[in-house]
Amino acid sequence: PEHPDVVVHHAGPTLSDDSAAIVGLVLIAEAPSLEATRAFLADSPYGKGDVFADVQIRPWEWRTGRPGS
């Protein structure tokens, strides 16, 4: 999607307890606002495909390993 103001740093699936199935996704991104994050997700293949029943957007505080630091 065309959202140059949103930078995805890390992404990957979350798994079931036995690791046999993908049950979700964790995406760590940097965005200027909550609205920009929502627009990015809505325009993604996951958002357009209505893949997930629940989407939670949470603030993230970098403690270690921040890109560019």
C-alpha positions in Angstrom: 0.0 0.0 0.0 1.1 3.6 -0.6 1.6 4.9 2.8 5.2 6.4 2.9 4.5 7.9 6.3 4.2 4.4 7.9 7.3 2.3 8.3 7.0 -1.4 9.2 10.0 -2.4 11.4 9.0 -6.0 12.2 6.1 -8.3 11.3 5.3 -12.0 11.7 2.6 -14.5 12.5 1.4 -15.5 15.9 0.8 -19.2 16.3 -1.5 -21.6 18.1 -0.2 -23.2 21.3 1.1 -26.2 19.3 2.5 -24.0 16.6 0.5 -25.8 14.0 -1.6 -22.9 12.8 -1.3 -19.2 12.3 -3.8 -17.4 14.5 -2.8 -13.8 14.1 -0.2 -11.2 13.2 2.1 -8.9 15.1 3.2 -5.8 13.2 5.5 -3.2 14.7 5.3 0.0 12.7 6.2 3.6 13.1 3.4 6.1 12.1 2.7 9.7 12.7 -0.8 9.1 14.1 -3.4 6.5 15.0 -5.4 7.6 12.0 -2.4 6.9 9.7 -2.0 3.5 11.2 -5.7 2.7 10.7 -5.5 3.8 7.1 -2.4 1.7 6.5 -4.0 -1.4 7.9 -7.3 -0.8 6.1 -5.4 -0.5 2.8 -3.3 -3.6 3.4 -4.2 -7.1 1.9 -5.3 -8.1 5.4 -7.6 -5.2 5.8 -9.0 -5.4 2.3 -9.5 -9.1 2.6 -11.1 -8.8 6.0 -8.8 -11.5 7.2 -8.9 -10.9 11.0 -12.0 -10.8 13.2 -10.3 -8.4 15.6 -7.6 -5.8 15.1 -5.9 -4.1 18.1 -3.7 -1.1 17.7 -1.5 -0.4 20.7 1.3 2.1 21.4 4.8 0.6 21.5 7.7 1.9 23.5 11.1 1.0 22.1 13.4 -0.2 24.9 16.2 -1.9 23.0 17.0 -2.5 19.3 15.3 0.5 17.8 16.3 0.8 14.2 18.6 3.8 13.5 19.7 4.2 17.1 
